[in-house]
C-alpha cells in the first residue's frame, strides 16, 4: 500500500499502462533517480498524463521530504 517504506531509488523504471504487453512506445515514461541526490522511490501510473510519485525521505530527517531529484525520458510531444 501507500504506507510501505520506500527503501531505494527508481532506476530506469519504464511505466507501462495496465495490461500493456510489448516494447515501450513513445509516451511510456522512463523514470530514473539512480544517481547522487536522486530520491524517487516509487512511481504509480494513473493515466497517460497523471502519475503518483513517491519521494524518499531526506537522509538526515526521515519526517521531511523537502526536495526532489529525478529524470524523465521518452516523453511525447504535448504529454
C-alpha positions as CSV (number, residue, x, y, z in Angstrom):
1,X,0.0,0.0,0.0
2,X,0.9,3.7,0.1
3,X,2.2,3.2,3.7
4,X,5.0,0.9,2.5
5,X,8.6,2.0,3.3
6,X,10.4,3.2,0.2
7,X,14.0,1.9,0.6
8,X,15.7,2.6,-2.7
9,X,15.7,4.7,-5.8
10,X,13.8,4.0,-9.0
11,X,16.4,3.0,-11.7
12,X,15.4,3.4,-15.3
13,X,11.9,2.3,-14.5
14,X,9.6,2.3,-17.5
15,X,5.9,2.9,-16.6
16,X,3.6,0.9,-18.8
17,X,-0.3,1.1,-18.8
18,X,-2.0,-1.8,-17.0
19,X,-2.5,-4.7,-19.4
20,X,0.1,-3.4,-21.9
21,X,2.4,-6.0,-23.4
22,X,5.3,-5.4,-25.7
23,X,8.1,-2.8,-26.2
24,X,7.6,0.6,-24.7
25,X,6.3,3.2,-27.1
26,X,6.9,7.0,-27.2
27,X,5.0,8.4,-24.2
28,X,5.6,5.4,-21.9
29,X,7.7,7.4,-19.5
30,X,11.0,6.2,-18.1
31,X,11.9,7.5,-14.6
32,X,15.4,7.4,-13.1
33,X,16.7,8.5,-9.8
34,X,19.7,6.2,-9.5
35,X,22.4,8.9,-9.2
36,X,23.8,11.1,-6.4
37,X,21.0,13.1,-4.7
38,X,18.2,11.2,-6.6
39,X,15.3,10.4,-4.3
40,X,12.4,9.0,-6.3
41,X,11.3,5.8,-4.6
42,X,8.1,4.7,-6.5
43,X,6.0,5.6,-9.5
44,X,2.4,4.6,-10.0
45,X,0.7,5.1,-13.4
46,X,-2.7,6.7,-13.1
47,X,-3.4,7.9,-16.7
48,X,-1.3,8.8,-19.7
49,X,-0.9,12.3,-18.2
50,X,-1.0,11.5,-14.5
51,X,1.4,9.6,-12.2
52,X,1.7,9.4,-8.5
53,X,5.4,9.9,-7.5
54,X,6.6,8.8,-4.1
55,X,9.7,10.7,-2.9
56,X,12.1,9.0,-0.4
57,X,12.5,10.8,2.9
58,X,15.5,13.1,3.5
59,X,18.6,11.2,4.8
60,X,19.1,13.2,8.0
61,X,15.5,13.7,8.9
62,X,13.0,11.0,7.8
63,X,10.0,13.1,8.7
64,X,10.6,15.5,5.8
65,X,10.6,15.4,2.0
66,X,11.6,19.0,1.1
67,X,13.2,18.4,-2.3
68,X,13.0,16.0,-5.3
69,X,15.5,15.0,-7.9
70,X,14.9,12.5,-10.7
71,X,14.8,12.4,-14.5
72,X,12.0,11.5,-17.0
73,X,12.7,10.2,-20.5
74,X,10.7,9.0,-23.5
75,X,8.1,11.8,-23.4
76,X,6.0,12.5,-26.5
77,X,5.0,16.0,-27.6
78,X,2.2,17.6,-25.6
79,X,2.4,14.9,-22.9
